[in-house]
Amino acid sequence: MGYLFFPLIIGAMWFFMIRPQQQRLRNQRALVLSLEAGQEVITVGGLIGVITVVHDREVTLDLGNGIEVRVVRSAVSARLPSENVGPVEEN
């Protein structure tokens, strides 16, 4: 009985801790590789902008009002839906 308990604990730890992290890394890698000009994205620092130029290691984001910043591709955390492109109106 004791010989089965330890491998079951190791298997459960892998299934609930390591495997989800590997899936998140795989999804992030796929996102970074699929970046294209014209997509609206958000960075890990909270900047929201539209990609204007894509290079091997970095992208240029247009933040609006003529402000452009260069960020490394891995700093992009999510792609925003295309219907959100445009100015945000506050009430």
N, C-alpha and C positions, 0 to 999 in steps of 0.2 A: 504494500500500500504506500509506503513512504517513497518508494522508487518511482511511482507514478505521479506523486504530488508535485515534486520539483519540476519535471519537464512540462507539466500542465500549467504551472505558474509562469514559466518562461514563455510558453506558447501564447498564453493569454496576454502577457505584457507586450509581446511582439505584435499581436493582432490589434490591441487597443491603443498602443503608443507609437510604435515604429512605423507600422504600415500606413496610418493616416498621414503622418509627416512625409513619407515618401510620395504619397499621392499629391499632397499640396505642392511639394517641390516639382513634381512632374507637370502639374498644371501651370505653375509659375513659369517654368522653362518654356512650355508651349506658348504661353502668352507673350513672353519676351521675343520669341522667334517669329511670331505672327504680326508684330507691329508694322503698321503701314501709315504713310502720310494721309492726313485727313481724319484720323480716328481721334476721338476725344478720350483722354485718359486721366487718371489720378495717380500721383506719385506717392511714395511712402511718406514724404514730408507734407502731404496734403495739398500740393499744387494741382490745380485742374487746368488742363490746356489741350489744345489741338496739336497733333504732331504735324510739323511742316517738313522736316528733313529727317531721314533715317540713315544712320551710318552703322558701321560694324559694332561699335561699342557704345554709341550714344545716340540720342535723338534730340531734336530741337523742338521745343514746345512753344506755341504762341499762346500767351496767357491773356491776351486782349490788350487793347489800347496801345498796340505796337510794342509790347514787351515780349521778348523772346528769351528763353533760357535753354541751356544745354544740360541734359541730365544723362547719366549712364542708363542704359537700357534696363538693367536689373532694378533700377529705382522705380520703375512703373509697376504699380501694384494692381491696377484693375483698368479695364476698358469700360467706359460708360456707354449706355445705350445711345444710339444715334439720334433719337428723338429729343435728347437733352441738350443738343448743340444749340447755343445761342445764349443771350444774356438772361440772367436770373432776375425775376421781378420780385421785389419784397413788398409786403403789405404794410 
